[in-house]
Amino acid sequence: MFAACGGDDDDNGGDTSPTTAPGATVATTAAELIPDLAPLGFQPVPAAQTGGFVETPTSKVALFENPGGKVGSVRLEVALAANTNVAATQFNALAEALKNPPPGLFGGEAKQVDGTGVYQADQSRSFKTDKPDKEGTLVFSDIHRFGRAVVIMYTIGPAGAETEAVRKQVAEQINARSPR
């Protein structure tokens, strides 16, 4: 069964008009949706150290690390669709693929199970690895649709309030600037 973190509440069809948080600047590229995670203790990992991700105006991958924190890293994959209908279709396909990833994606025999969502976007689903690694951390995989933006967020940390707070704050920051 699907993780019940929300459904498809979008009823604006293909409307692409921006309706972001009051006072927020609407992002026009995927890169503009990547939040500043320094206040949460995270630093961006330079693309040269990650093998370099291809960036286009409509797609961006960013990796952040927090070597001194319990929540060790956050990876964001952002895609901007032409309209909300296309974004909803992309969200549904990616959410299903995220629930059933290829063997070995998360290392060893780890599998994804339904997780508890910490933020409700236009559409949201959450998963986590079925058991912690030897350091006691899990991979929390959240997929959100914020208007035209589809965002997959992988957070590596222990189960509990610290990891939940990071997941929620990152989603809130992205939502505030997402084009609708």
N, C-alpha and C positions, 0 to 999 in steps of 0.2 A: 504494500500500500504506500501511497505517497506521504511524505512528511507534511503534516498539516500546518504549514507556516503561513498560509494565506492562499488565496485563489486568484483568479483572473478577475480583478475588480475593475479593470479598465473598461470604460464605456465610451471613450472619445474617438474610437475608430482610428482613422489615420491622422488625426489632428496632431500637428507638430508645433503648435504654439507653446512658447515657454510659460510655465506656471510654477516657477521654483519658489523657494522660501523668500519671504519679503526681504529686500535689501541684498540678496545674493545675485552674483553675476552668473548668467547662464553660460555654461561651457559650450563652445562650438566645435571642439575636438575632443577625442578620447583622452589625450594627454592632459587636458585642462581639468578632467575629472579626478585625476590622481591627487589625493589629499596630502597635506603636509602632516606627516606622522611624527615629526620631531617632538612635539609636545607630549606624545605618548611614549617617548623614549626610543623611537625607531629612526634609523638612518637608511637612506636609499643605498642599495647595492648597485655600483656602476655597471652598466650594460656590458662593459668589457670583461667583468668578472663573472657574468652569468652566461656567457656564450653569445650575448647580444640578441635581443628580441627585435623582430621587424616591427617598426612603428609606422603607421599610416595615420591620416587625419581621423579615421574611423576605428582604429584599433591601437591598443597600448597594453603592454605587460610591464608591471613594475614589481620589484622585489625589495622588501625592507627587512632589516635585521635589528634585533635588540639583544646584543650579546650579554648584557647584564641583567636582563629581565626574565621573569618566569615565562612570559609569552615571547618566544624566540624569534619568530618571523611571521611576516604577512606577505602574501603574493596576491596581486590584483591583476585580473585580466578584464579589460574594458572594451566593449564594442558598442559603437553607435549605429543604430539602424536608421533607415530613411523615414520611418514612421512607427507608430506604436503597434500597428498590426504586424509588421515585419519583426519588430522587437519581441512581441508575444510569441510568434512562431519560433524565433531563435531561442527564446527562453525555454519553451517547452522541450525542444529537441536537446538543448544542452543540459537541462535538469535531468532528463532521463539518462543521458550519457554519463552524467556525474554520479548518478545513483548506481550505475552499473559500469564502473571503469574497467579498463583492461587489467588483467592480472599483473601484479607487480608494480602498478603505478605508484602506490604509496609504500613500496618496499616490502620485501618478504611476502607473507601471506595475508597482509592487511586487506580488509574489505570495508566497504562503506555500509553504514547502517543509518537509519533515520536519526536525525539529530533534533535538538530543540532550537528553534529560531529565536533570535534576540532582537530582531528588527523586522517590521512588516513594511515592505515596499509595495508597489503596484502588484507585483508577483514576487513571492519568495519561497525558497525551499532550502532546507538545511540538512546536512549529513555530517557524519564523523566516522573516523576509523573505528573498527569494532573493538580494538583493544589498544592500550597504550604501549609505546615502545619501552625500551629498557630504562629510559630516563623518566618515564611516567607521563610522557606527552602524547597528545592525540593530534590528528589533523582534522580541523573543523572546516568543512567546505560549505560555504553559503553562496547561493546564486540568487541574485535580485534583478528585477526589472524596475528601473526608475524611469518611467516615461519611455523615451527612445533608447536609453542606455541599458545594456545587459552587462552585469558585473558578476564575475566569479571571484570569490575571496577565499583563499586558503590561509588559515591561521594555525600556527603550530604552538601549542601550549597545553597546560594541564587543564583538566575539567575544573570548572569553578568560576567564581566571580571575576577574577582578573582577565581571563580569556574572554568571557562574555562581554565585559566592559569594552575591550579593544574592538571586538567584532561590531558591537553596537555603535561606537563612536565613529569608526571608519564608515559604516553604512550611512550614518547621519550626515557626515561631511559630503559624501558623494551625492546623496539625495538632494542636498541644499542647492547644488549647482547643475543638476541633470536637466537636459532639455526635454520638454514634454511633447 
